C-alpha cells in the first residue's frame, strides 16, 4: 500500500520499521523539525528521521501542516493511506482528507480511555491494570475517531513509562501492519468509540513530578514509575533537589515528608497514608545510588523533612 507516514520519536520509528519490513511503499515520511538537545543544545535528529535517512526515504520536516505548501506536498505523494504514530503535530482537515483510505493513528491506550498526549504515564499514575494499542481512523477531534483495531497489554507492578512504552511500541508496530492487511482485504471496518469511559491524558509537566508527600504512599510509588525516566520524580531535602528513581510502599506513618528511618541502608519517608521506602536516589551532578551509598555522601537523619521540589 502507498503510504505517507508521520511520526517523530522511537514509538513512531518502530511502526515505520514494521511498515518497511512488510514491504509497503513509503511515498513520504513526515517528522517534526530537529530539536535542541544535550549541553550544547544542538539540533538532534529524531528516531524517525534517522531511520528514514538510513533507508533513503523521501523526508520532510515541516513546522506545521497547515500551510498550502505542506498540504501540496502530501497531495503530490499520492498516498492511499496516511499512517500517524506519535507525530506531535496536528493534521488539519485538508490533510486528513487527502488519502482515499483516510488517516490512521496508532494510539497507546484503549480508547476512549486516555485520549491525548501522555496516555502511558497517565495509565501508570492512575493505577490501571491494563492499557493497550488502538488503531483508529482519525477525525478532526482529539483521538475521537472510530476504532479499527484494539489489543490490550497488562501493566505490571514494576512497569515504568519506558518499559511500558517499549512493549506498546512493539505492539503498535505489529497491529498497524495487521490493520493495513485487513483494510486491503476489505474485512476491517471502523466502529464508533464508546460514549462512556473517555478521559484525557494531558501532557506531563516537570512540576507534576514533584512528589507531594501528603498523598498516599501507593500513589507516590506509581508516580515514581510513571515519571521514570523523564522528567524524573523529585523532592527537596535540606534545600537540595533530589531525584527519586525507585521506591516501594512501606509500613509506618507520621507527618508527611518526615524521614522515619535512615539507617542500615534504608531510607523511609512518611506519606499522607503509609510510608515510601526510597530505593534509588540522585543528587544534582551525581550518579544514581542506593540509599546506603547516598547517605554516606549525604547523611540523612530520622526526623528530617523532605519537601516538594518546585
C-alpha positions in Angstrom: 0.0 0.0 0.0 1.3 3.5 -0.8 1.7 5.4 2.5 2.5 8.8 3.8 3.9 8.2 7.3 4.0 10.8 10.1 5.9 10.2 13.3 8.9 11.5 15.3 10.1 9.6 18.4 11.0 5.9 18.9 7.3 4.9 19.1 7.0 6.1 15.5 10.2 4.6 14.3 9.1 1.2 15.5 6.0 1.5 13.4 7.9 2.8 10.3 10.3 -0.1 10.5 7.4 -2.6 10.6 5.8 -1.0 7.5 9.1 -1.2 5.7 9.5 -4.9 6.7 6.0 -5.6 5.4 7.1 -4.0 2.0 4.7 -1.1 2.0 5.5 1.7 -0.4 6.6 4.7 1.8 5.9 7.6 -0.5 6.8 10.3 2.1 7.9 10.5 5.7 6.8 13.5 7.8 8.6 14.2 11.0 9.0 17.2 13.3 11.9 19.6 12.9 15.1 18.6 14.8 15.0 19.8 18.5 17.9 21.2 20.6 19.3 18.6 23.0 22.3 18.0 25.2 24.5 20.5 27.0 25.3 22.4 23.7 21.6 22.5 22.8 22.5 21.5 19.2 19.6 20.3 17.0 19.4 16.5 17.1 17.5 14.3 14.6 14.7 12.2 15.9 14.5 8.4 15.5 12.0 8.6 12.6 14.2 11.0 10.7 17.3 8.8 11.4 15.5 5.7 10.1 14.1 7.5 7.0 17.5 8.7 6.1 19.1 5.3 6.6 16.5 3.8 4.2 16.7 6.7 1.7 13.0 7.5 2.1 11.5 10.8 0.9 11.6 13.0 4.0 10.0 16.3 5.1 10.1 18.2 8.4 7.5 21.0 8.2 7.0 23.2 11.2 3.2 22.9 10.5 0.9 21.1 8.1 -1.5 24.0 7.9 0.3 25.8 5.0 -0.7 25.3 1.4 2.8 24.2 0.7 2.7 21.4 3.3 -0.7 20.2 2.0 0.5 20.2 -1.6 3.5 18.1 -0.6 1.3 15.4 0.8 -1.1 15.5 -2.2 1.9 15.1 -4.5 2.9 11.9 -2.7 -0.4 10.3 -3.9 -0.9 8.2 -0.7 -3.6 5.5 -0.5 -3.5 6.0 3.3 -1.8 8.2 5.9 -0.3 6.5 9.0 0.4 8.5 12.1 2.4 7.4 15.1 3.4 9.9 17.8 3.9 12.7 15.2 3.3 15.6 17.6 1.7 18.0 15.1 -2.0 18.5 14.3 -3.2 17.1 11.0 -5.7 19.7 9.6 -8.9 18.6 7.8 -7.2 19.4 4.5 -4.6 16.7 5.2 -6.9 14.2 6.8 -9.0 14.1 3.6 -6.1 13.6 1.1 -5.8 9.8 1.1 -8.7 7.7 -0.2 -8.4 5.3 2.7 -8.1 8.1 5.2 -5.6 8.8 8.1 -4.9 6.0 10.6 -3.4 6.7 14.0 -1.6 4.3 16.3 -2.6 5.4 19.9 -1.1 4.0 23.1 -4.2 3.3 25.1 -7.5 1.5 24.9 -9.6 4.4 23.6 -11.7 6.2 24.7 -9.6 6.0 27.9 -6.6 8.3 27.9 -7.1 10.4 24.8 -4.3 12.9 24.4 -0.5 13.4 24.7 0.6 11.2 27.7 -1.5 8.0 27.8 1.3 5.8 29.0 2.2 7.9 32.0 -1.4 8.6 32.9 -2.3 4.9 32.9 0.5 4.1 35.4 -0.3 7.1 37.6 -4.0 6.0 37.7 -3.1 2.5 38.8 -4.7 1.0 35.7 -4.1 -2.8 35.4 -4.1 -2.8 31.7 -3.7 -0.5 28.7 -3.1 -1.3 25.1 -3.0 -0.1 21.5 -5.8 1.4 19.5 -5.6 1.7 15.7 -8.1 4.4 14.9 -9.5 6.3 11.9 -8.6 9.9 12.5 -11.1 12.7 12.5 -10.9 16.4 13.4 -11.2 15.7 17.2 -8.5 14.7 19.7 -8.3 10.9 19.4 -12.1 10.7 19.0 -12.2 8.8 15.7 -13.7 5.4 15.0 -11.8 2.3 16.2 -10.4 -0.1 13.7 -8.4 -2.5 15.9 -7.5 -2.8 19.6 -5.3 -5.1 21.7 -4.7 -4.9 25.4 -1.4 -5.0 27.3 -1.2 -5.7 31.1 0.6 -3.2 33.3 2.8 -4.9 35.9 3.6 -3.6 39.3 7.2 -3.0 38.1 6.4 -1.2 34.9 7.7 2.3 34.4 6.9 4.6 31.4 9.9 3.3 29.5 9.2 -0.5 29.8 5.5 0.0 29.1 6.3 2.3 26.2 8.7 -0.2 24.6 6.1 -3.0 24.8 3.3 -0.8 23.4 5.6 0.4 20.6 6.2 -3.2 19.5 2.5 -4.0 19.8 1.6 -0.9 17.8 4.0 -1.8 15.1 2.5 -5.3 14.7 -1.1 -4.0 14.8 -0.6 -1.3 12.1 0.7 -4.0 9.7 -2.2 -6.3 10.6 -4.7 -3.4 10.2 -3.4 -2.4 6.7 -3.5 -6.0 5.6 -7.1 -6.4 6.7 -8.1 -3.0 5.2 -6.6 -4.2 1.9 -8.8 -7.3 2.1 -11.8 -5.3 3.0 -12.5 -7.1 6.3 -11.7 -4.3 8.8 -14.4 -1.8 9.4 -14.4 1.2 11.8 -16.6 1.2 14.9 -17.5 4.4 16.9 -15.8 4.8 20.2 -18.0 4.0 23.3 -19.7 7.1 24.7 -18.6 6.2 28.2 -15.2 5.9 29.8 -13.5 8.7 28.0 -10.8 10.7 29.8 -7.9 13.0 28.8 -4.2 12.2 29.2 -2.7 15.7 29.5 0.9 16.3 28.7 3.3 15.7 31.6 4.9 18.8 33.1 8.0 18.8 35.2 6.1 20.4 38.1 3.9 17.3 38.3 6.9 15.2 39.1 7.5 17.0 42.4 6.4 14.5 45.0 3.5 15.6 47.2 4.1 13.8 50.4 0.6 14.4 51.6 -0.6 11.8 49.1 -0.7 8.1 49.9 2.5 6.1 49.5 0.9 3.9 46.9 0.1 7.0 44.8 3.7 8.2 45.1 5.2 4.9 44.2 3.2 4.9 41.0 4.4 8.5 40.3 8.0 7.4 40.7 7.4 4.8 38.0 5.3 7.0 35.8 7.9 9.7 35.7 10.8 7.4 35.1 12.9 8.0 33.1 11.5 11.5 32.4 11.0 14.0 33.8 12.0 12.1 37.0 10.2 12.2 40.3 12.0 14.7 42.6 11.8 16.3 46.1 13.8 18.7 48.2 15.9 17.7 51.2 17.9 20.3 53.1 17.4 22.8 50.3 18.8 20.4 47.7 16.9 18.8 44.8 17.0 15.0 44.9 15.6 12.7 42.2 13.8 9.6 43.3 14.3 6.8 40.8 13.0 3.8 42.6 10.7 3.4 45.6 8.3 1.0 47.2 5.4 1.2 49.7 6.5 0.5 53.3 4.8 0.4 56.7 4.9 3.4 59.0 3.4 6.8 59.4 4.0 10.3 60.6 3.9 13.9 59.4 4.1 13.7 55.6 7.6 14.2 54.3 9.3 13.2 57.6 12.2 10.8 57.4 11.1 7.8 59.5 14.2 5.7 59.1 17.7 6.5 57.8 19.9 3.6 58.9 21.1 0.2 57.9 20.8 1.2 54.2 17.1 2.0 54.5 15.5 5.4 53.9 11.8 5.6 54.6 9.6 8.7 54.4 6.1 9.3 55.8 3.3 10.0 53.4 -0.3 11.0 53.8 -1.1 7.3 54.1 1.7 4.8 54.9 5.4 5.4 54.0 7.6 5.3 51.0 11.0 3.5 51.1 13.4 5.2 48.7 15.5 2.6 46.9 17.5 4.7 44.4 18.2 8.4 44.6 20.3 11.0 42.8 21.7 14.4 43.8 22.3 17.0 41.1 25.5 16.2 39.3 26.0 12.8 40.9 25.2 9.3 39.8 22.2 7.3 40.8 22.8 5.5 44.2 21.2 3.1 46.6 20.3 4.6 50.0 23.4 3.3 51.7 25.8 5.0 49.2 23.6 8.1 49.1 23.6 8.6 52.8 27.4 8.0 53.1 27.9 11.1 51.0 24.8 13.0 52.2 24.0 11.9 55.8 20.2 11.9 56.5 18.7 11.8 60.0 15.4 10.5 61.2 13.1 13.4 61.8 14.3 15.5 58.9 11.7 16.6 56.4 11.5 16.2 52.6 9.7 18.9 50.8 8.2 19.1 47.3 10.5 20.5 44.6 9.1 23.3 42.5 
